[in-house]
């Protein structure tokens, strides 16, 4: 009776330290990739507001980073809504910059809160840097407008921007975001206004609870998600590094 010998199975045993080092390397690569993508996700021109609400007045803040590696931002032109024009527009002056507004005649006059009929409104606001000034590569600045009243029942508000560099390059931030939600290359700054809400009655409101304030979002969810992802990767990498250090210490003392 013949007996066939089965080849002995080979088991590959990986040392815990080797596995952990491999995992740490993978986490480092993933973290480096996320850090490389982070500037691209936050380098767009955006708009936000600390106090605007439908029907009221508030401040628009345009955050403008310079993406070019060799040229500075020397001009910024903001286009205001034509369908729902602002009755009042004031631009904040900035050191080293001049500011100018362009008005257009309204197709249909509007009446403001004081009963005055408006036949024209500001359509564009342009900041221009003086010689030798501007937003240098790797830096950003914020340009502010005080406007109002904000339209009621019309949200979001799209505010296209033209960004001009010192080498003559002009970037048009005017592309709408499609229904799919996929962000275009140069998305138009968009403002989402939160509906104004009345605070609770004084007798029912907890005196230790601050009153709710109107808010607006402009890409905050994406920024928060990226921050949480980077934070989680950092914590995981720190834990792996701690385990490797403990194993190395045990091997030296063994």
C-alpha positions as CSV (number, residue, x, y, z in Angstrom):
1,X,0.0,0.0,0.0
2,X,1.5,3.3,-1.1
3,X,1.6,6.3,1.0
4,X,2.0,9.7,-0.7
5,X,3.8,12.3,1.3
6,X,2.1,15.7,1.3
7,X,4.4,18.7,1.1
8,X,4.6,20.5,4.3
9,X,2.6,23.7,4.2
10,X,4.7,26.8,4.7
11,X,3.5,29.4,7.1
12,X,4.8,32.8,6.8
13,X,5.1,34.5,10.1
14,X,5.3,38.2,10.2
15,X,6.9,39.8,13.2
16,X,4.5,42.3,14.9
17,X,7.1,45.0,14.5
18,X,7.3,44.4,10.7
19,X,3.5,44.6,10.4
20,X,3.3,47.7,12.4
21,X,6.0,49.4,10.4
22,X,4.2,48.5,7.2
23,X,1.0,49.9,8.6
24,X,2.8,53.1,9.7
25,X,4.2,53.5,6.2
26,X,0.8,53.1,4.6
27,X,-0.7,55.7,7.0
28,X,2.2,58.1,6.2
29,X,1.5,57.8,2.5
30,X,-2.2,58.3,3.0
31,X,-1.6,61.3,5.3
32,X,0.8,62.9,2.8
33,X,-1.8,62.4,0.1
34,X,-4.5,64.1,2.2
35,X,-2.2,67.0,3.0
36,X,-1.4,67.4,-0.7
37,X,-5.1,67.6,-1.5
38,X,-6.0,70.0,1.3
39,X,-4.7,73.2,-0.3
40,X,-6.5,72.4,-3.6
41,X,-9.8,72.0,-1.7
42,X,-9.4,75.3,0.2
43,X,-7.8,77.5,-2.5
44,X,-11.0,78.7,-4.1
45,X,-12.4,82.2,-3.7
46,X,-15.3,81.9,-1.3
47,X,-17.9,84.1,0.3
48,X,-19.4,84.0,3.8
49,X,-21.3,86.3,6.2
50,X,-21.3,86.6,10.0
51,X,-24.6,88.4,10.3
52,X,-26.8,88.4,7.1
53,X,-30.4,87.1,7.1
54,X,-33.2,87.3,4.5
55,X,-34.8,90.7,4.5
56,X,-32.0,92.3,6.6
57,X,-28.6,94.0,6.1
58,X,-25.2,92.3,6.6
59,X,-21.6,91.9,5.7
60,X,-20.2,89.9,2.8
61,X,-16.6,88.6,3.3
62,X,-14.8,87.3,0.2
63,X,-11.7,85.2,1.0
64,X,-9.2,85.4,-1.8
65,X,-6.1,83.1,-1.8
66,X,-3.4,83.5,-4.4
67,X,-2.9,80.2,-6.1
68,X,-0.1,81.3,-8.5
69,X,3.4,80.5,-7.5
70,X,5.0,83.5,-9.2
71,X,2.3,86.2,-9.5
72,X,0.3,88.3,-7.0
73,X,-3.4,89.0,-7.0
74,X,-3.7,92.7,-8.0
75,X,-7.4,93.1,-8.8
76,X,-10.7,91.6,-7.6
77,X,-14.1,92.3,-9.2
78,X,-17.3,91.1,-7.6
79,X,-20.6,90.9,-9.6
80,X,-23.7,91.5,-7.5
81,X,-27.1,89.9,-8.2
82,X,-29.0,91.6,-11.0
83,X,-32.3,89.8,-10.5
84,X,-32.4,90.8,-6.8
85,X,-30.2,94.0,-6.6
86,X,-29.1,95.4,-3.2
87,X,-30.5,98.8,-2.4
88,X,-27.4,99.7,-0.4
89,X,-23.8,98.7,-1.1
90,X,-20.7,99.9,0.8
91,X,-17.2,98.6,0.2
92,X,-14.6,98.5,2.9
93,X,-11.4,100.3,2.1
94,X,-8.1,98.5,2.4
95,X,-4.6,99.8,2.8
96,X,-2.7,99.6,-0.6
97,X,-6.0,99.2,-2.5
98,X,-8.4,101.4,-4.3
99,X,-12.1,100.5,-4.7
100,X,-14.7,101.5,-7.3
101,X,-18.3,100.6,-7.9
102,X,-20.3,100.4,-11.2
103,X,-24.0,101.2,-11.3
104,X,-26.5,100.0,-13.8
105,X,-30.1,101.1,-14.5
106,X,-32.7,98.8,-13.2
107,X,-35.1,97.2,-15.7
108,X,-37.8,97.7,-13.1
109,X,-37.6,100.3,-10.3
110,X,-37.7,98.9,-6.7
111,X,-38.9,100.6,-3.5
112,X,-36.7,100.4,-0.4
113,X,-37.9,100.2,3.2
114,X,-38.0,104.0,3.5
115,X,-40.4,104.3,0.5
116,X,-37.8,105.6,-1.9
117,X,-37.9,104.4,-5.5
118,X,-34.6,103.1,-6.8
119,X,-33.9,103.2,-10.5
120,X,-30.3,102.1,-10.4
121,X,-28.1,99.8,-8.3
122,X,-24.5,98.8,-7.9
123,X,-23.7,95.9,-10.2
124,X,-20.0,95.4,-9.7
125,X,-17.4,96.3,-7.0
126,X,-13.7,96.3,-8.0
127,X,-10.6,96.5,-5.7
128,X,-7.3,97.4,-7.4
129,X,-3.9,97.1,-5.8
130,X,-1.5,100.0,-5.8
131,X,1.9,99.6,-7.4
132,X,3.9,97.1,-5.5
133,X,0.9,95.9,-3.5
134,X,-1.3,92.9,-3.8
135,X,-1.8,89.4,-2.4
136,X,1.5,87.6,-2.7
137,X,1.8,83.9,-3.7
138,X,0.9,81.6,-0.8
139,X,-1.1,84.3,1.0
140,X,-4.7,85.4,1.1
141,X,-6.8,88.4,2.0
142,X,-10.4,89.2,2.7
143,X,-12.5,91.8,0.9
144,X,-15.6,93.0,2.6
145,X,-19.0,94.6,1.5
146,X,-21.9,95.9,3.6
147,X,-25.0,95.3,1.6
148,X,-28.8,94.9,2.0
149,X,-31.5,94.2,2.2
150,X,-30.9,90.5,1.3
151,X,-33.7,89.0,-0.8
152,X,-36.3,86.8,1.0
153,X,-37.0,83.4,-0.3
154,X,-34.1,83.4,-2.7
155,X,-31.2,81.2,-1.7
156,X,-28.5,80.5,-2.5
157,X,-27.0,83.8,-3.8
158,X,-24.4,83.5,-6.5
159,X,-21.7,86.1,-6.6
160,X,-19.2,85.6,-9.5
161,X,-15.7,87.0,-9.0
162,X,-12.9,87.9,-11.5
163,X,-9.4,87.5,-10.0
164,X,-6.6,89.2,-11.8
165,X,-2.9,88.4,-11.3
166,X,0.2,90.6,-11.8
167,X,1.3,88.6,-14.9
168,X,-2.0,89.4,-16.6
169,X,-3.8,86.1,-15.9
170,X,-7.5,86.4,-15.1
171,X,-9.3,83.6,-13.3
172,X,-13.1,83.6,-13.6
173,X,-14.8,82.2,-10.5
174,X,-18.2,81.9,-12.2
175,X,-19.0,78.2,-12.8
176,X,-22.2,76.9,-11.2
177,X,-22.2,73.7,-9.3
178,X,-24.2,71.0,-11.1
179,X,-27.1,69.1,-9.5
180,X,-24.7,66.1,-9.1
181,X,-22.8,68.2,-6.6
182,X,-19.4,67.6,-8.3
183,X,-17.5,70.8,-7.8
184,X,-16.3,72.5,-11.1
185,X,-12.8,73.8,-11.5
186,X,-13.7,77.4,-10.8
187,X,-16.9,77.4,-8.8
188,X,-18.7,80.7,-8.3
189,X,-18.8,81.9,-4.7
190,X,-22.2,81.0,-3.3
191,X,-23.9,82.2,-0.1
192,X,-26.5,80.1,1.7
193,X,-28.6,82.3,4.0
194,X,-30.1,80.7,7.1
195,X,-33.7,81.7,7.7
196,X,-34.2,84.2,10.5
197,X,-35.8,82.8,13.6
198,X,-37.3,84.5,16.5
199,X,-35.6,83.8,19.9
200,X,-37.7,82.1,22.6
201,X,-39.7,84.4,24.9
202,X,-37.7,85.8,27.8
203,X,-39.7,83.9,30.4
204,X,-39.0,80.6,28.7
205,X,-35.5,81.1,27.6
206,X,-32.6,79.8,29.7
207,X,-30.6,82.9,30.7
208,X,-27.4,80.8,30.3
209,X,-28.2,80.0,26.7
210,X,-27.1,82.6,24.2
211,X,-29.6,83.7,21.6
212,X,-29.3,82.1,18.2
213,X,-27.6,84.2,15.5
214,X,-28.3,84.1,11.8
215,X,-25.6,82.3,9.9
216,X,-24.5,81.4,6.4
217,X,-22.4,78.6,5.0
218,X,-20.0,78.5,2.1
219,X,-18.3,75.2,1.9
220,X,-18.0,74.7,5.6
221,X,-19.1,71.0,5.5
222,X,-16.3,70.1,3.1
223,X,-13.7,71.9,5.3
224,X,-15.0,70.2,8.5
225,X,-15.0,66.8,6.9
226,X,-11.4,67.2,5.7
227,X,-10.3,68.4,9.1
228,X,-11.9,65.4,10.8
229,X,-10.3,63.0,8.3
230,X,-6.9,64.5,8.8
231,X,-7.3,64.5,12.6
232,X,-8.3,60.8,12.5
233,X,-5.3,59.9,10.4
234,X,-3.0,61.7,12.7
235,X,-4.4,60.0,15.8
236,X,-4.1,56.6,14.1
237,X,-0.5,57.3,13.1
238,X,0.3,58.4,16.6
239,X,-1.1,55.2,18.0
240,X,1.0,53.1,15.6
241,X,4.1,55.0,16.5
242,X,3.5,54.5,20.2
243,X,3.1,50.8,19.8
244,X,6.3,50.5,17.7
245,X,8.2,52.5,20.3
246,X,7.0,50.1,23.1
247,X,7.9,47.0,21.1
248,X,11.4,48.4,20.4
249,X,11.8,49.1,24.1
250,X,10.8,45.6,25.0
251,X,13.2,44.1,22.5
252,X,16.1,46.1,23.8
253,X,15.3,45.2,27.4
254,X,14.7,41.5,26.7
